[in-house]
Amino acid sequence: MDLFEEAVQLALEDDDVELARINANKPYEGDETLRKKLWLMIARHVIESSEDVGMAMELLTECDLLKIEDVLQFFPDFVTIDHFKDAICSSLQEYNEHIESLKREMQEATDSGEMIRQDIQEMRNKYQVVGAQQKCAVCSFPLLTREFYMFPCSHVFHADCLLVEISPHLNTRQRNRISDLYKQLGISVGRGFTASGSASASAAASEASDDLNAPSFSEQARADLDDIVASECPYCGELMIRTIDMPFIAPEEYDDAVKSWL
């Protein structure tokens, strides 16, 4: 019934500290807030009823959630610090270890940040040469005939071909977002893509790339579009890993493909 607080309270009313301890340990391990509250109830009862400092210190060792500062408020004013010397030293040692751990984590984070900044700088200075005869990885037409994307892995795609290639793997929200961005840019999405996500192997309409340099071009809209369409190479990124079990020929196209081989 999960009435742990009531169970501990009743046990303490009968001065059965051992039973209270058993019930205080019953809550789920993930519910540390409740466990700490139950153990504080026990600590307060032990201190206020018997003023037994030794037993109170035992509670600190028995429950790892309690600290010396949690129970100090329950002790009477006449208790001297000698009673808490070991507990205070232990608590200070734990805090010191925690501080050292945080320092190490901060240093690791600083080092990682520096490495990331170096990688970003190297990526900014990185360049690739596009040959006049280089072709799109999807349609095999010359790359320089219209706008294209080149990935660090050296795979290159026409912008419209890349959209057709990744569109089957986009969710509805992403497809609708792409459709909205193309409208903002004043660009026709083309036959290879619709907001509902249908795509074919044919290339999208070439006017999609002809209008990309129009005066109404929005830099932010284009950046958002790039984040969705060109976040990774479809042949080398996670997309390829997620589709590794997909057949090369779609089931609905299988019969036509077989006939073409005969």
N, C-alpha and C positions, 0 to 999 in steps of 0.2 A: 504493500500500500504506500510505500515511500514516506511514511510518517516518521522520519528519522529524528527530526527536531523534537517531536512530542515524546518519542521513546527515550531520548537522552534526558529530557527534562524530568520525566517520571522516574528514571533511574537515579538521578541526582537528588530528587525529593526523598527517596528512600535511602540516600547516602550510599548507593551502590555504584562506586566509581568504576569498578571493573566492568560492570554491565554497560555503563555509559560509554566506556572506551570501545567496547565491542560494537555498539550501535553507531558510534562516531566513524568507524571504519567501513561501514556498510555501503554508504553512497558510492555511486559509480566513480571510478578514478578520474574521469574527465570533469566531474563537478567539484573542483577544488574549492570554490567559494563556499559551498555548503559544508564541506568537510572542515574547513578552517573555522567556520562559525560554530560547529558542534564542539570542536576541540577548545575553542575559547570559552564556551559555556562550562566545560569541564574544568578548565584552568581557573576560571573565576570562582567556581564552587569550592575547589580545593584550597585556594588562597584565602577566601573570605571565611570559610567554615573552620579550617584547621590552622591557617597561617603556616602551613608546612612548606617552607621554601624548597626543601630538598625534593619533595614530591612534585612541586611545580616545575623544577628544573628537569625532572625525569620526563615530564610531559613534552618539554622542548625537544628532547632526544627521541621520543617515541613518535612524534608527529613532525614530519619535515616541513609542514606548512607554517608552523608557529615559530616566531622569532622572539628574542628577548624583549624587543620594544613593544610586541603585542601584549605581553602580560605585565609589563611594569606598572601599567595604570591600575592594576588590581591590588598591588601590594600596599600595605600601610606605610605611612611616612617614616616610621621609626626603623624600618629595615635598612641596614647598612649595605654599602656596595660590595662588601666582602662576600656576601651571599651570592652575588651575581658575577663575581670576577671571572670564573671559567666560562660562563655563558656569554658574557660580554666579549671576552677575548676570542671565543669561537665565532661569534657573530661578526666581529671586526675582520677576522681572517677570511670569512666567507665573502664579505663585501670587498675586501682587497683582491681576492681571486676573481670576483665578478668584474671588478674594474679593469684588472689586467686582461681578462678575456675580451672586454669591450674595446680595450686599446688595440688588441690584436685584430679584432674584426674591423675596426676603423682603419687600421693600416692596410689590411687586405683590400678593403673597399677603395682606399686611396690608390693603391697599386693597380687595382682592376680599372678604376676610372682613368688612370694615366695610360694604361695599355689601350683602352677603348679610344681615347683621344688620339693616340698615335695611329691606331688603325683607321680612324676617320680621316686623319690628315693624309695618310698614305692612299686611301681610297679617293680623296679629292684630287690628288696628284696623279692618279693612275689614268692611263689613256690607252686606247686601242686603235689600230689602223684598219679602216674599212677599205677593202679593195674594190676597184670598179666592177669586177666580175663577181663579187660576193653575192650570194643568193639567200633569200628568205628560207628558213628551215621548214616552213609549212608549205608554201606555194611554189617554191623553187624559182620564182621570178627574180630578176635583178633587185637587189636590196635598195639601191639608190633611186629607184623610180618614185618612191613615196616615203612618208615618214616611217621610221623604224625604231625598234628598241634593241640595244646591245647589252647583254648581261656580262658580268665578270667572267663567266665560264666560256665566253666567246660565242655562245649561241645568239643568233640574230633573228628578229621577226619583224615583219611589217606590223604596224600598229593595229590595223584591222584584222590581220591574220592571228595575232596574239590574242585579241579579244575573242575571236571565234574558238581558238584553241582552249582557252580557260573557261569559257562561259558554261559548259556543262557541269563544272565543278563549283560554281558559285551558288550561294544560297539566294533565296528570294529577295532578301533585304539588299544584298550586294548588287543583284541584277537591277533592282529598281533604282538603286543609288546611281549606278552607271548610266541608266537611261536618263535620270534627272540631270546628271552632269553633262551629258551630251546635248541635252536641250539647252542648258545654260550656255554652253559653248557655241550653240547654233550649228551643231554638227548632226548630220544624219547618221544614225547608228548603223544602218545597213541591213542587208538581208540575212546576215549570219548571226544576228543577235536580236532578241526581243526582251522586254521587261519580264516576261514569263519564263525566260531562260531557255527557249528552244534554240538550238544551234545546229548547223550543218557543216559538212566538210568544205563547202565552197567558200571562197574568199568573200569578205564583206564588201559593200559598195565602196568604190574607190573615192567617192566624194567625201567620205569620212576623214580622209587624210588631206584632201585638197583644201579643206576649209579650216584646218588647224591653225593657220597663221592669219586668220581674219582679224580685223581691227577690234572686234568685240571679244577677243580671246581673254578669258579670266585665268590669271595665274593660280589663284587658290583652287578654282575648280579643276584646273589641269593637274595640280599637285595631288588633289584628292583622287582624281582618276588614276594617276600613276600609282598611288598607294594600293589601289585595288587590283589594277590590271597587271602592273609590273613589279609587284612586291618580291617576286622570286621567279627564277627561270622554270617554266613548266616542264622542262626536260631534265633538270638537275635538282630541283628543290623538293620540298616535302610533298608537293602535288604528285610527283612521279611515284613516290613511295606509297602514297595512299591509293594510287590506282594500279599498283603492281599486279593485282589479281583480276583486273578487268580484261576481257577478251579484246584482241586486236580488231575483230570484226563484230559489230553489234548484232545481236540475234536477229533483228528485223532485216538486216542487210546480208545475212549469211547466204541465203538461197541465191540472191543476185550475184554475190561474189563467186560462188561455186560455178554458176553458169558462165561467168566471164572467163573462168580458167579452162573451160572445155573447148 
